[in-house]
Amino acid sequence: MHPETKEQLAALKAIAKALKVPFQKEQKAELTEREKTVNLYGIEMVEAIEKAEESIKKGNFKTLDPTKSLWENIQ
């Protein structure tokens, strides 16, 4: 059985106890932050962001001057 709420789980436990049926709750493994992010955005997006972060760590970026236009900043 797969209860969706705490109330459902409590009811199932009570029934199992009343019928003297052994009851064991299966623990779900916790997902890592990366796994949660992959589930949310997809592996392609996560890998693209990780690649960009590595590039930034290597110094491959340009800081823009907010007093100049975008065009002036890239020249």
PLY file of the C-alpha trace (Angstrom):
ply
format ascii 1.0
element vertex 75
property float x
property float y
property float z
element edge 74
property int vertex1
property int vertex2
end_header
0.00 0.00 0.00
1.11 3.55 -0.67
-0.51 6.06 1.70
-0.33 9.64 0.47
-0.89 11.42 3.80
0.09 10.98 7.44
-3.55 10.34 8.27
-3.74 7.47 5.78
-0.53 6.01 7.18
-1.86 6.24 10.74
-5.10 4.50 9.71
-3.21 1.68 8.00
-1.00 1.23 11.06
-4.08 1.06 13.30
-5.73 -1.56 11.06
-2.55 -3.63 10.93
-2.16 -3.43 14.70
-5.81 -4.39 15.28
-5.45 -7.43 13.02
-2.03 -8.26 14.54
-0.40 -8.03 11.12
3.28 -7.05 11.09
3.70 -3.57 9.64
6.92 -2.10 8.33
7.25 1.36 6.80
9.70 1.50 3.91
12.03 4.46 4.06
12.54 6.46 0.87
16.09 7.43 0.07
16.71 11.18 0.24
17.60 12.80 -3.07
20.71 14.92 -3.35
20.38 18.58 -4.33
21.66 17.72 -7.82
19.08 14.94 -8.23
16.30 17.31 -7.14
17.54 19.91 -9.63
17.75 17.34 -12.44
14.18 16.23 -11.69
13.02 19.84 -11.81
14.93 21.20 -14.83
16.23 18.18 -16.77
19.74 16.82 -17.19
20.58 18.96 -20.23
19.91 22.21 -18.38
21.81 21.08 -15.28
24.84 20.01 -17.31
24.83 23.32 -19.24
24.79 25.29 -15.98
27.55 23.12 -14.46
29.66 23.67 -17.57
29.09 27.44 -17.34
30.02 27.44 -13.64
33.27 25.60 -14.41
34.05 28.12 -17.14
33.49 31.00 -14.70
35.78 29.33 -12.12
38.49 29.20 -14.80
38.14 32.94 -15.34
36.30 32.79 -18.66
33.98 35.75 -18.14
33.82 39.48 -18.72
32.64 42.00 -16.16
30.41 44.67 -17.66
30.62 48.35 -16.75
27.08 49.46 -15.85
27.85 53.05 -16.92
28.43 51.90 -20.53
26.04 50.42 -23.06
26.15 46.73 -23.83
27.78 47.48 -27.18
30.50 49.58 -25.53
31.15 46.81 -23.03
31.76 44.10 -25.65
34.13 46.11 -27.85
0 1
1 2
2 3
3 4
4 5
5 6
6 7
7 8
8 9
9 10
10 11
11 12
12 13
13 14
14 15
15 16
16 17
17 18
18 19
19 20
20 21
21 22
22 23
23 24
24 25
25 26
26 27
27 28
28 29
29 30
30 31
31 32
32 33
33 34
34 35
35 36
36 37
37 38
38 39
39 40
40 41
41 42
42 43
43 44
44 45
45 46
46 47
47 48
48 49
49 50
50 51
51 52
52 53
53 54
54 55
55 56
56 57
57 58
58 59
59 60
60 61
61 62
62 63
63 64
64 65
65 66
66 67
67 68
68 69
69 70
70 71
71 72
72 73
73 74
